[in-house]
Amino acid sequence: MKKAEIKNIGLLAVDMGDGKVEYGCNQDWYNIQWQRHAGCGPSVVSTMLGYLQNRTSDHLSQQQWLALMEDVWTDVTPTYGGIPSTRHLTTRIEKYLSRCGLDFQVTSLNVPGQGDERPGFVEVRDYLTGILSKDAPIALLNLDTGGVETLDEWHWTIIPSMMYDDTSANVVNYNCGEMFDVDIKAWYEATTLGGGLVAIIPSHIV
């Protein structure tokens, strides 16, 4: 098995006090009920940006992460249907990057549920390994789980690590502060609605 992983994965382990740790930004940290209900998109964007801007740090407090989440919400704002596509998310991220003057590029790979435009799994796997090798976490949009029990439907989560070989691929997946193992190939093969992948990369390493 081969491994692809961001270099400082420990930065995404957030100390909540009393020995409790959560992983990545958790939409349940938001103060308003609507944000907590619909905030998976801005939460994963905050996780990606917080990591990229603080990769050499040892620790960010939950309060620092939440301050970023509130700022990101200004531009990465869900509608009634959430943020249901890679295009919707990338457009909002680009708006935020422009407002803040950040020199990052946004990249994405759409995974339709079916059709001629659907990429092969090797392309999906290579996208994941390529982005992780650039030391950037990846946002996963899963519109239906394909029966994979460690996923939630119509939801954005974070991938910071993957184990893979020629026939299999399993990712570490951060979902609402919890860490899960996800058979990403099984999801790809069984999902009927699909989803996609989005990443933010510093312009100098694109």
Secondary structure as the mmCIF struct_conf table of DSSP 4:
data_model
#
loop_
_struct_conf.conf_type_id
_struct_conf.id
_struct_conf.beg_label_comp_id
_struct_conf.beg_label_asym_id
_struct_conf.beg_label_seq_id
_struct_conf.end_label_comp_id
_struct_conf.end_label_asym_id
_struct_conf.end_label_seq_id
STRN STRN1 LYS A 2 GLU A 5
TURN_TY1_P TURN_TY1_P1 LYS A 7 ASN A 8
HELX_RH_3T_P HELX_RH_3T_P1 ILE A 9 LEU A 12
STRN STRN2 ALA A 13 GLY A 17
TURN_TY1_P TURN_TY1_P2 ASP A 18 GLY A 19
STRN STRN3 LYS A 20 TYR A 23
BEND BEND1 GLY A 24 GLY A 24
HELX_RH_3T_P HELX_RH_3T_P2 GLN A 27 TRP A 29
BEND BEND2 TYR A 30 ILE A 32
HELX_RH_AL_P HELX_RH_AL_P1 GLN A 33 ALA A 38
TURN_TY1_P TURN_TY1_P3 GLY A 39 GLY A 39
HELX_RH_AL_P HELX_RH_AL_P2 CYS A 40 GLN A 53
BEND BEND3 ASN A 54 ASN A 54
TURN_TY1_P TURN_TY1_P4 ARG A 55 THR A 56
BEND BEND4 ASP A 58 ASP A 58
HELX_RH_AL_P HELX_RH_AL_P3 GLN A 62 TRP A 73
TURN_TY1_P TURN_TY1_P5 THR A 74 ASP A 75
BEND BEND5 VAL A 76 VAL A 76
STRN STRN4 THR A 79 THR A 79
TURN_TY1_P TURN_TY1_P6 TYR A 80 GLY A 81
STRN STRN5 GLY A 82 GLY A 82
BEND BEND6 SER A 85 SER A 85
HELX_RH_AL_P HELX_RH_AL_P4 THR A 86 CYS A 100
TURN_TY1_P TURN_TY1_P7 GLY A 101 GLY A 101
STRN STRN6 PHE A 104 PRO A 112
BEND BEND7 GLY A 113 GLY A 115
TURN_TY1_P TURN_TY1_P8 ASP A 116 GLU A 117
HELX_LH_PP_P HELX_LH_PP_P1 ARG A 118 GLY A 120
HELX_RH_AL_P HELX_RH_AL_P5 PHE A 121 SER A 133
TURN_TY1_P TURN_TY1_P9 LYS A 134 ASP A 135
STRN STRN7 ILE A 138 ASN A 142
BEND BEND8 LEU A 143 ASP A 144
TURN_TY1_P TURN_TY1_P10 GLY A 146 GLY A 147
TURN_TY1_P TURN_TY1_P11 GLU A 149 THR A 150
BEND BEND9 GLU A 153 TRP A 154
STRN STRN8 HIS A 155 TYR A 164
BEND BEND10 ASP A 166 THR A 167
STRN STRN9 ALA A 169 ASN A 175
TURN_TY1_P TURN_TY1_P12 CYS A 176 CYS A 176
STRN STRN10 GLY A 177 GLY A 177
STRN STRN11 GLU A 178 ASP A 183
HELX_RH_AL_P HELX_RH_AL_P6 ILE A 184 ALA A 190
BEND BEND11 THR A 192 LEU A 193
STRN STRN12 GLY A 194 PRO A 202
HELX_RH_3T_P HELX_RH_3T_P3 SER A 203 ILE A 205
#
